[in-house]
Each structure stands twice: as structure tokens, then as C-alpha cells.
Amino acid sequence: MTEVFIYLLPYSIIFVHGITGHRERTWAAYGSRPWPETLLPTAIPQARILSFGYDADVVGWRPRLSGNRIGDHAKNLLSALAAHREADNTVRCH
């Protein structure tokens, strides 16, 4: 039997920070909320706005650098998105 997924929200916009970035601080000026959180819900109300954080400490002076590879981060992102959609009931499997 083939499973068919029906997405109840037309858009998912996911913000992914870069190397040494942060899930929220990358998108915000000091002391303010992240701009995707404050601007996009009113501009695109039918979209789910998400920010994905991962261990991005791969360069620099920190003693412990991330051992994860890009494939590990990609798997974690997809797993987190699937769990989020299942938790808020925005995907149904038929």
C-alpha cells in the first residue's frame, strides 16, 4: 500500500543559520526578537515559520568542536521537521 501525505499548511519556511551561527541570534539585532518571528507571520500568515539550530561550532578557538557532518545535520533537520508536523497535526498519512 502506498502512503499519501496531505499537508494542511501550504508553506513551511525554515531558517537555517550558518557556521558558528545560532538558531535565534543569527536573525536578530542585539536585544530584539528574530525578524522572521516578528515580520513573517503577518506577511505570510498561511506559512509555518521555523528556525533550525544545530551544533555549528566547527571552527574557532573553542576547545570542543562539533564532530557532526553535514549529512548528520540534514538528517536531524528532516527528523525534527517531521516530528514538528506530526505534533501539530499538519500532516496526515492515508
Secondary structure, DSSP 8 states (H G I E B T S, - for coil): ----EEESSSEEEEEE--TT--TTGGGS-TTS--HHHHHHHHHSTTEEEEEE------SSS-SS-----HHHHHHHHHHHHHHHHHHTT-EEE-
